[in-house]
Amino acid sequence: MSKSEPRPPRPAPPKPKPQKNVLGGELKSCSEQPMTGFFRDGCCNTGPHDTGAHTVCAELTAEFLQFSKDAGNDLSTPRPEFAFPGLNPGDRWCLCAARWVEAYEAGAAPRVVLESTHERTLEYVPLATLRRFAIPG
């Protein structure tokens, strides 16, 4: 191929396989305002690089935000250098499964959207427990 010839277009990357929620169905969006997810795609998708398992779609409360801040993860303060707006009660956010369990054990767990919570969460907490905190998607 000479420099004057245009390169052929690259083939599109393969479409990722739809991920599953804790109910066994297709994973639904958690939030796009604010944009959440490990991949900042609005979903609680996960993969091998997501060591924190950001898989729980939760509706945040003031109690949980304070719990998280006290545990060393301040989610309420804006961090513009990371394009992070800061979160407020009522926002939906993909939480680390282990942090949700810690909050549950401390009596500060936020409600969860099961249809938007990734099946990997079940490695951390039983579905029966999640169902007790379920809210409609």
N, C-alpha and C positions, 0 to 999 in steps of 0.2 A: 504494500500500500504506500503510495507516495504521499508527501506532505500536503499536496493539493486536494487529495481525495478525502471526503469526509469519512469519519469513522462510523461504522454501523452503530446504531443505538444499543446500549447495554440491555440485556434481557431484564425484565422486572424481577426483583427478588421474589422467592416463593411466598405466597400468602401464609401467614402463620396459622397454624391449626387453632380453631376456636378453643379457648380454655373453658373449664367447667367451674360452676359454683358449688357450694356445699350441698345443694339439693340435687346435684347431678345434671342440671340443665346448663345451657350456655351462659357464660359469665356476662352480666349486664353492666352498663356504665355505672360508676359510683358518683362522680362529680366532674363537671367541666368548668364550674364557677364556684370555688376555685378549682383549677386543673390539678387533679390528683393522680396517684399511681406511681409506682417505681419508675415506669417509663414515661410518666407525665402524658398519658393518653386518655385519662379519665376513668380507666378501669384498674381494678386491683389485680392486674396480670402479674405474673412472676416468672422467673427464670433462674438459671444457675448463678447469675451475678447478684441476685437479690438475696443476699445473706441475711437480711433482716426480716424477710418474709412479710412484705407490705401487702397483706392479703385480706385484711378485715375492713370492709366498708362500714364505717361507723358514723353516726350523727353525733357530733361533738357536743359536750356540755361544759359549762364553766367548771364543774367539779373535776371532770376528766382533764381539762386543759391545765388546771392547777396541779393535779396529781402528776401529769407528765412533766410540767415545769419543775416541780419538786424532785422528780426522779432524774433531772438533768437534760430533758429534751423540751425546750421551750418552743411550743408550736404557735404561741399567740403573738410573739413579737415579729414584726415584718423584718425580713432580711433581703433588702433590694439587691445586694451583691450576688444573691443566688436566685433572683427573680421569685422570691417567696413573699407572698403578701401578708403572712400572719393569718392565723385562723381564729374564728369566733364561734361561740355557741350557736348551734344550728347548722354549721357547715358540715358537709360530708367529706370524709378523708379516708384514704387507705392507710390504716394503722399497721404497725408491726404486730404480728400475732402474739409474740411473747409479751409485748407491752400491754396488749388488751388483757391477756391472762393475768398479768401483774395487777392491773386495775381491777379486774374481777375479784381477785383474792383480797384486795384492799377495800372492796365495796364501792369502787368508783368507775366501774365499766360503763361505757356509753352503749346506747342501743345500736343494733347492727341491721344492715339490709342483706338478708340471706342470698337473694338473687344476684347480688353484686359482691359477695364475699367468696374469694377463691377457695376451691376444694383443698388446697394445701393447708388451710387453716385447721382442718381436721387432724393434722399431725400435732396440734397444740391444745385443742379444746374439743370436747365432744359436741356433736350436733345438738343433742338435748339441751346442753347449756346455752348454746347460741340461740336456740329457739325461744328461750326464756327472755331474751333481749331483742327479739325480732320486731322490726317495724316494716311497714310496707315500703316497697321500692318506689 
